[in-house]
Amino acid sequence: MDATRQTSGRIRFKKRHGLDVKKQDPKLPSKSNMAKNTIVAAGQLIKNGFKVVSTEERNDREKICQRCEHFRKKDNRCAKCGCHLQWKNRMRAWHCPEKKW
């Protein structure tokens, strides 16, 4: 058996052995926090004049989001702010809540 014993009595496998562990998507913020974030985002968008980023910058933002621990793959949302990333990644006025872009 290709495993090692730990002091806790659990077996830790050195190899994956074909097992996939499903990672759960992180939870979204509360509805009240998402509502507040939406109002703030709308104000930023109006103030900035609805300007969009270049396709290259949008693609870079998407890649950063997809590697982030707050990324929710099932609905393409940020669990930190609750935003739908297909919109947030496009707008110049909006930024990552973790300051990653």
SULLINNOR-V483463 format. One record per backbone hydrogen bond with DSSP energy under -1.0 kcal/mol. NH is the residue of the N-H (numbers start at 1). CO is the residue of the C=O. If there is no record, write none. Layout:
BEGIN
nh = (NH;NH)
co = (CO;CO)
END
This chain:
BEGIN
nh = (3;4;6;9;12;14;19;34;35;36;37;38;39;40;41;42;43;44;45;46;47;48;50;53;58;59;60;61;62;63;64;65;66;67;68;71;72;76;77;78;79;82;85;87;88;89;90;92;99)
co = (1;12;10;6;4;2;16;30;31;32;33;34;35;36;37;38;39;40;41;42;43;44;45;90;54;55;56;57;58;59;60;61;62;63;65;68;77;72;72;83;70;78;76;84;84;85;87;51;96)
END
